[in-house]
Each structure stands twice: as structure tokens, then as C-alpha cells.
Amino acid sequence: MDKIGGVGAAVSGFLLGSWLCFGAAISLNIVSYFTGGEDVQREIKKIDNCLLTSSAYKSGGNPFRGATQALNIAALVLYLSGVLLLTTHAYTSTRADPNGNSTAAPSPDT
């Protein structure tokens, strides 16, 4: 916390929110590995069936494809939200002294 928020930085809602977003993003990414693997297995079975029956390949009918895409998009949004919250925490914690009083922005003269 000292490296991000300065000496004596307190835990803020922004910091807690960023860690929750990062944790959720990692969790969704791990779940998407499972759904992605299941998607591939179902597509392989469909292609094998087409080759064995000499029929045309029909796309669609695989709920794991959409689930994987949705999980990956949600993980990206959560990750970017975590970055924004962490940046906000760093900015707000450097703008307040340890007593919680706001500090003025440094003047260009100093």
C-alpha cells in the first residue's frame, strides 16, 4: 500500500473494490477455461459425426461457445474496472494526509 498510495495510506473502498474486481476476473477466467474446453470437445464430436455420416456441418447448438465468450468479456470488464478503482485509490490516497485532510496539488514552482 505504501508504494501505491503513499506512506500511511489507508484501506479505502476503492482498494477493496479493485481487489474484488481482480478476484472475480480471475475466477471467471478460470471458469472460461472449462467452458472453452467443453466447447472444443462438442465441436470435435460434431465434426466427427459429419465425417462419419457424410453430412454437412451445422454451426450452432453449442451453449458453451456463448458462455465462454460471455465469461471472457465479463472478466475483461472486471479487470479494467479493477485497474480504474486501483488508480482512483492511488490518486485519492495521495491527495489526503494521514489525518484525512485533503492536500493541495503541488504548485509548478516547487
Order of alpha helices (4+ residues) and beta strands (2+ residues): alpha-alpha-alpha
